Amino acid sequence: MKVRLLDIAHARSGDKGDTANVGVIALKPEWYPALAKHLTLDRVRQHFRGVITGDVERYELPNLNALNFLLHGALDGGGTLSLKTDAQGKVYSTALLRLVLDVPDDEASAVRLPGKKQWPAYTRSHHE
Amino acid sequence: MTTPTASPGDRVVRVASGQGFWGDWLEAPRRQVEGGQVDYLMLDYLAEVTMSILQKQKERDPNMGYARDFVGAVESVLPGVAERGVRVIANAGGVNPPACAAAVREVARKHGVSDRVRIGVVTGDDLLPRLDELMAGGHPLAHMETGEPLSTVRDRVLSANAYIGSVPIVQALANGANIVVTGRSTDTALTMAPLRHEFGWGATDWNRLAAGIIAGHIIECGAQCSGGNCLYEWQTIPDLANVGYPIVEGHADGSFVIYKHPKTGGRISVPSVSEQLVYEMGDPHSYITPDVVADFTSIRLEQVGENRVRVFGITGRPPTDKLKVSIAYRAGFKAVGTLVYAWPDAYAKAQVADRVLRERMKNLGLELDTVLTEFVGVSATHGPLAGPPGDPPEVQLRVGVRGTNKASVERFTREIAPLVLNGPPSVTGFAGGRPKVEEIVAYWPALIDKTVVRTNVEVLA
């Protein structure tokens, strides 16, 4: 099953220097285990490849049904140096929610995760 | 875990947030003080680079260098302060807390309530006058991310302030101040200090101090925990025009409830508070402040009523022996120019314009460190993650440049408008005129030994 993060989580992002943080929170407590299992460090690194220049860190907050990701080198220097529209990383939150997870069908149906067989073919070639 | 909210007779202290940054809603402070009973009004004015802007203002006029909005905010809540005993705590002092206090005193005098206003002034965070002495004394003030010593940019430093904690604010309150003005206090100390003062929490009461810090973190961005900028079910959040700013209802044991005044808009829920908790978060196990290290993985949230979220279970541990220092330095110049291209082929036209602009800048030999192009409407916020743009009705070309050669940045600003007549067609949206050249004042975070920073508290009679 293909599960889009936007359909199972909400998020907020902010900045610290040239690092953006994205806190991702499961929409329902019973969806947190699947979120924590499948939204891995490697998956997020892969998602932001070519978008950020540094590495990613990942932290778990099971008490808030949340994960926190630090995206280094995300803000063109950050703060007042940055030339980006999103100089303070305010909308990295929804950029992460575009990610589509692969969740085994039985796992997904056990907690009624909303998903589909397939999302439209994802292409980055247009901008590359 | 379920626990009743407050047992009858349990004393509560109410700390209201009235400003999440300098530039926040001017109506909020008055609405917080008049919308229901509160004990404290907390106003946060300082962002990372605000201190340097204030330092520049102080250089031009020695009576400036503080958040002037604060004077109007105080004026708007004076009846509450003078007649109902509401106390105000703000880091509005910037790089000149005494001047800020003098301006507040003048407002109180104008309204004939000078006898009922006692202003506490916290100083000692400003390290600029001591910078060379400190560096010579073995404090390199190395950049926290790059490790470079401050000496590499020393001649360009504009301001240097240590983030100070709750202790001097608690002292000002204990000395009878009902308006406390600080410089670079941490945002969270502005909320924790009154709780600590009222409940008599000790300096090693780690769990309760941490709870006060987390209460501060939740309300320091104003309405961002009460329905503002809230993604969760955002379409259903009621009456944002009339949004209620958050209030902490603190208890002696460190637990607290986040709520807002009745008949206000917005929403306070477990999801809205959770979004604010993860905002600007680093390692959740170690939220480091001058007073305590708070553990965000210990926080428990529970909806205990409509627009009421109880926060409890928080743990903390002793702080480090360092304070963070916020240093600002001149780092060159930047400018951003924009043009809007219309359908058909809006994106393709904007891309051609970008290529033409870059070729002209190259032919002119401009010395620039960075040229960044964004296509607003296509990829400015999410980059390649946004996927193909389809056939948008318009695309904004947004080009930013940065460099130390001011003349080159200046010359760039003259290359945008010509494109309207000598570049690709269907272009508009240039009414703002030529882009402005801005001096970049960059942020240099560092650490310093706590023992070096000595704060001072004065209560003006």
Interface residues (C-beta under 8 A of the other chain):
Chain A: H10 A11 R12 S13 G14 D15 K16 G17 D18 N21 G23 V24 I25 L27 H47 F48 G50 V51 E57 Y59 E60 L61 P62 N63 L64 N65 A66 N68 L70 D76 G77 G78 G79 T80 L81 L83 K84 T85 D86 V91 S93 T94 A95 R98 Y122 T123 R124 H126 H127 E128
Chain B: E48 V49 E145 N229 L231 Y232 P271 S274 E275 Q276 L277 V278 Y279 E280 M281 G282 D283 P284 H285 F296 T297 S298 I299 R300 L301 A331 K334 V336 T370 L372 E374 V376 S379 A380 T381 H382 G383 P384 L385 A386 G387 P388 P389 R398 G400 V401 R402 I440 V441 A442 Y443 P445
